[in-house]
Amino acid sequence: MEILLEEFYKTDLIVEKFHERKVQIDEKSYQINGITNSGKTQLAKNYLLGLKKSSYLYINCSDIRINIKLLNQSLNSFCFVNKIQTLILDNYIQDIEFVNVSQLIIISDIHYEIDILETLHLYPLDYEEFLAYEHKYDSSALNHFVQLGAFASMHQINADERILYVQKMLQLALTPIEFDILILAAKFISQKISAYTIYERLKSIRKISKDKLYSSFELLIKKGYIHQLKKFEHPRAVKKIYLCDTSLKTALSIEKNFARLFENMVFLELLKSQKECYYDEGIDFYLPKDDTILLCKPFVDERRLFKKLESIEPFIFTRRVKQITVISMNKESSISHPIAKVDIIPFDIWALGD
């Protein structure tokens, strides 16, 4: 095992065209969590490249040459002899024992309850981070964001290969059952759906137990491939479901509904900004701490918008909502309302506003 560790130690790390992320690593010990291709490894390697070469050791635990028992027997002494200060265990496996180093970083899709490590959760790119990959920022940037989604690697994939690329990426990262659940979830993005409904639909096309479906569904949520949104003040109501990235909708489903895709885009920006939000009947997102309602209307029609506002006036009045923001693709204006301020804002301006 010492020979393999020596190989890891001497190997030069390479990070091509790294773009800064909003999440940063400092001298603390961390676990970095996030879905596949969210940029966890690139973030960690870029941090290591700022350190002295002899001071760190990077191990990708998915390397099939690693014998965990032998690794546990030799890793601590190897780090001591070579004066390793920073150890990174990528694709961390729980059976690997921690060793005494100044800084330990583990990288995993799944979050582990480890008191000695601070948690950094890395999502795919938000819109502001996405713009760093654009050659120029103009009206085409938002269209590219819709087409490509938030995986940084998509910028390097030819247009005719992107769908298969996403499919293969997910098949490698997920179990067959998780993958099938995700395919079904892609058909219901931005809609209310329960795990039981998914089970009822999935059992007609494959053999699966309810317990296995529920555990796989919860694991997809834990990993961050699926997100759920609660109804305001109704925690037991059926939750709305969203995907970790809009590119999954195109890759896993032939059904087209841009309004729901657009709502998923808005949700992900809220998620990455850590805004507390809920849905309610007729209301896409309610942000109670901001006294704000968000409505997703990519191609807003003001006459229909007035009718929508009338339908949710009881909620606006009861909750004393001060601001209603209507997020569109490109329309910008304000309209008069007797109770709350109503602004129509393009997605790119709204996403960059905070």
N, C-alpha and C positions, 0 to 999 in steps of 0.2 A: 504493500500500500504506500510505503514511503516513496517508491519510484513514481507512482502516479501523482502523489502530492507535490513532488519535486517538479513534475511536468506542469501541473497547474500553476505552481509558484513562478516558474520561469516564462510561461506563456505571456506574450504581450497582448493586452486588451485593445480592441479596436472599436471606436464609436464614430460612425460616419455622419457628418452633418447634423450634429445634435442641436436641437432647439430647446431653449430653457423652458421649464415647466413652472407652473405656479407652486407646485410642491417641491420643496428643497430638502436636501440632506445636510445636516451639520455634524458635529462631533459626537452626538448622542448615539445610543444603540436603538435600532428600529426593527420593526417588522413592516415590510411594504406589501400591501395587499392590493389586488386588482385583477380584473379579468385578463385573459390571454391577449397579448398584443396591445396592452394599454400603455406600455412604455416603462414597466418596472425595471427590467434588466438594463435598458439604455440609461435610465436615471442613475442606477447604482454604479454602472461602469464609468459613466462620465464623472461621478464623484471620485472614484478610485484614481482616475487619471490625473486628478489634482493633488494626489498624495505621492510620497516617495515610493518608487517601484518596489523596494525591498521591504516596505512596511505593511503590505497587505497581501491577502490570499483570497482569491475568488474561486469558489467551487460551484459548479453546476451539478446539483445532486441528482439530476435525471441522467447523468452519464452512466451507461450500463456497466462500465468497468468498475464502478465503485461497489465495494463490499462493505456494507454498513458496519458490520461487526468489526472488521479490521480497521475501518476508518475511525471508529470510536476508540480503538486501542492505540492508535498512532497519532491522531490529530493534535491532541494537547501537547505532546512532546515535540512534534514538528513545529508548532507555533512558538513554543518556548525557545527551542534551539535557534530558529530563524528570526526571533524577536518580532513576530507578527503583531501588529497593533490593531489592524482592522481585518476582520474576517467576514466575508459575505458567503452565505449559503443560499444560492439561488435554487428555485424549485424545491424548497425545503421539505424534508421528510421528517416526521415527528420522532422516528427512532434514532435520529442522529443526536448525539449528546452535545450540549454546549461546552465550550472550553473557556479557559481564563484568558481573555484578550481585553484590550482597552475598549474596543468598539466592536460590537457584533451586529450584523444586519442579516436578517433572513427575508427571503422573498417567497411569497406564496399566493395562490389564488384564494385560499381559505384563510380566514382570520383565526388565530389561536390566542387563547387567554394566557398570556405570558407577562407577568408583572414587570419584569426587568426591561421589557422592550416597549418603547413608544410606538404607536401605530401611525403609519402614513398610508392613506387610501388613495390610490391613483386611478382616476377614471380615464377613459379615452379623452381626447382633446376637447376642451370647450371651444366656443367660437373664437374667442380672442387668441387662444393658443393655435388654433387652426390657421389663422391669418399669417402666422410666421412662416408657413409653408407656401404661401401664395407669392407669386412673382410680383404682383402688384395688387393693391387694394382698390377695387372699383366695384361696379354693380355686378360683375361676374362672380365675385368672391362668395356671396351667399348661395348662388346657384351651384357652385362647386361644392360647397358644404352640404347641400341637399343631395347632390349626386354621389359624393365620396363617403360621407359620414365622417366620423371622428377618429378613425384609426389612422395614425400617422403613416403606417406602411402602405396605405392605399395610394399615396401619391407616387409610389414607385411601381405600381401595377398597371399594366395596359388596360384600357377600358374594356376590351373584349374578354379579359381574364378575371375581372374583379369579382363577379358573382361566384365563380368556382373557387376563387381564392378564399373568400369568406366562408363558403361551405366547408372546404377542407380544413381551414383553421379551426372552425367550431367542432368538426368531427374528431380532430386530434385532441381537443381540449376537454371534450365532454363524453360521457357514456352514451351508448345508443338510446337509452331511455330519456336522458336529459336532452339529447338532440331532438328527439321526437316531440318532447314537451315544448321545446323552443320553437319548433316549426309551427305547432298549433298556436302558441302564444303570439307568433308573428301575424296570425290572421285576426287577432283580437286586440291589437295595440290600441291604447287610449280608450278601452271599453271596460265595463264591469264584467269580471269573470272570476269564478272561484276555482280552487283546485279540484273540487268535486265535479264541476262541469267539464274541466279538462279531462278528468278521469273517465267520465261517461263517454266523451267523444273518442278518447284514445283507445279504450278497451274494445271498440268495434273494429279497430284495424290492427291491433296487436294484443298478445296475451300479457296482461299486467295486473298485479294485485293493487288494491287500493292503498295499502301501506307503502308499497314500493313507489307508487306514483306520488304520494304525499311527501315521502322522504326525499325523493329526487327533486320535486318542485321546491321544497324548502332549501335544498342544497343549491339550486340555481339562484335563489334569492340571496342566500348567504354568500355565494361567490360573486354576485353582482351582475349576472346576466339578465335577470328579470327584476323589476322594481314594482312595488305596489303602492297605491295611494289610498289612504283612508278617507271615508266620508266624514265631514266635520261633525263632531259630537255624536257620531254613530260608529264606534269602533268595531261593532259586530256586523255592520253592513258589508255587503260585497265590495271588495276593493277594485279599483281600476288597475290595469296592468300596463306596464311600459317596458320596452326593450332597452338594453344597455347602449345601443347605438342604432340609428335609423337605417344604416346599411344592412342590418340583419333582416329588416322587413322586405327589402328588394331581393335579397339573396335567398330567402326562405319561403316567399309567397308570391304568387302571380296576381293576387288581388290588389287593385289600385284604389287608394283612398288618401289623397294628399292631405286633406284636412286632419286626419288622424295621425299621419306621419308628422305633420307640422306641430301638432299638439305634443307628440313625443319629443320633438326637438326642444320645445319650450320647457317641458318637464325636466329634461336632462340639464338644461342651463340652471334651473332652480335647484336641482339636486347637487350640482357641482358647487353652487354658491352657498349650499347648506341652509337654504331658506325653508322654514317650517311652512308647509302648505297642505291643503286638503281639497277635496272636491265637494260639490253639493249639486243638487238637481238643477240643471241648466247652467251651472258654473264650473268652468274648467279648473280654475285654481283659486283658492281663497287663502290669503296670507294674513292671518289674524293679528300678528304682531305689527304689521304695516297698515292694517285697516284697508286692505287692497284686494280687489278682485281682478284676476287676469282672464281675459277671454281670447281664445285663439281663433282668428279669422284671417287666414292667409290672403283671401280675396274679398275684403269686407265690402258689403253693400250697406250704406247708411240707413236705408229704409228698413231692411231686415234687422239691422242692429237696434233701431229704436224699438221694434217689437220684442227683441231679446231682452232689452233693458226693462221693458214693461213687465215681462214675465218673471223677472227676478227682483222686482222692486220690494216685495215684502222682506226678502233676505237683506237687501241693501239697507232698508230702513231699520230692521230689527237689530242688525249687527253694527249699525252706524258706520257703514263703509264710507270712507272719505275719497278713495281713488279707485276708478275703474280704468284699467289699461287694456286696450284692445291691441293685440299684437298681430301685425299683418306682414305680408312679404315686402311691400314697398310703399304702401299708402301712409301718409302722415297728416293728421289734422286733429282738431278738438271739436267736440260737439256739446251743446248745452243740455244740462240735465238738472232738474230741481233739487236733487238730493246730494249727488256726488259729482266730482270732477271726472270727465270722461276724455281720455286721450287715445288717439289711434297712433301707434308707433311701429315703424318697421322693425323686423326682428333684429337686424344687425345693429341698429341704434340702441334698442332695448338691451341686447346681450352685452354690449360694450359699455352700457350706462353706469354700471356699478364698478 
